[in-house]
């Protein structure tokens, strides 16, 4: 299969005041040239400055910072020497990453015996409920056997159940506003292919869900990243990006964002909806993790915050992979009924319909979701706290913020060694993804790891112990702060 082409935006630029604010927040007032270069480098690796972004002219940036132009010139020289910037005479300076800093995707590696799986943030199935659902679905299957079995929109009873759950959560929904898909990823890919064309801009969070970013790249969509940290979103930046870039779509994970765990406040949701409505941007909202609320009440659907009529511009994607089991490939799209019809028509050439038996199983599981969550959430909360305690004990120099929900910790290693550590961890029986895998710009977030707490507490603790052993044993060549490879102890 041909490698997917990554399409970059070529018109990204940072204003001098905007960059000065980011730099002074990271490195203090009036930084020297080395501190200035280090701040820009850190912001780039953390995804708060996108790749291929034009930096301010030296003179205006110096004025905004309150330093001499020579300081900015020397800082840009350090960035260029390290491979973190490139310049073209008369045209300006752009952010870049050093050669060889793009990470491998470890998701392709199979999990062998004795291997601890920390690359996938998805729980195992609730066995008793799954067995009951299989039995109930088997009894009902005979009723469907005389029919052709093709339901491009989904089984009517399942569409009604999904609509009813949205309504109970605060978003009135009719069955004809729901399309059942073969997993949430299918729902997202189908939506992207219908709403976007190659070259269209899509606002994305940075970092974000890797499979969603891959789907966009495969379709030739141009990612326009906005940073998300464990503290959340910069709403002003999101709004200004929507206005300036006027993207065709915006892909958001507002509930316990993957991988940061951030939860978008209600006032921010309303502001984003209002701005997207003004710019004509479709909001594609991923709510697959919405029910995994560990320390706060479960949030209402994003579209529930839209004023009358604005919800038609919001497409909600969901599924059972995070609440129940990823092995059951059933997801859904909630949108306006006209768009649902267009999506159902678009799916038929490549995916006639979701299997009836899996939809029947899903119907029974969905009816018992509250029971499953009452058992699952306390267990996830205990596993989260156990993982945090193990990290504190074995790797006290690492830092993270305990998320109020979701399935993983977004851990700051303090140095850009995540890809090297992920490679070394394989030899110690742990499979984990570098934070760079989650970057909207490949190669960023090299100082981060996403560590799920979906495994049993003792398994997670052993995984942390092995990561500590891999780090202590020395890592393969990685990238130093000045851009040159070295070995890390």
Buried (B, 14 or more C-beta within 10 A) or exposed (E): EEEEEBBEBEEBEBEBBBBBEBBBEBBEEEBBBEBBBBBBBBBBBBBBBBBBBBBBBBEBBBBBBEBEBEBBBBBBBBBBEBBBBEBEEEEBBBBBBBEEBEBBEBEEEEEEEEBBBBBBBBBEBBEEBBEBBBEBBEEBBEEBEEEEEEBBBBBEEBBBBBBBBBEEBEBEBBBBBBBBBBBBBBBBBBBBBBBBEEEBBBBBBBBBBBBBBBBBBBBBBBBBBBBBBBEBBBBEEBBBBBEEBBBBBBBBBBBBBBBBBBBBBBEBBBBBBBBBBEBEBBBBBBBBBBBBBBEEEBBBBBBBBBEEEBBBBBBBBBBBBBBBBBEBBBBBBBBBBEBBBBBBEBBEEEBEBBEBBBBBBBBBBBBBBEEBBEEBBEBBBBBBBBBBBBBEEBBEEBEBBEBBBBBBBBBBBEBBBBBBBBBBBBEBBBBBBBBBBBBBBBBBBBBBBBBBBBBBBEBBBBBBBBBBBBBEEEBEEBBBBBBEBEEBE
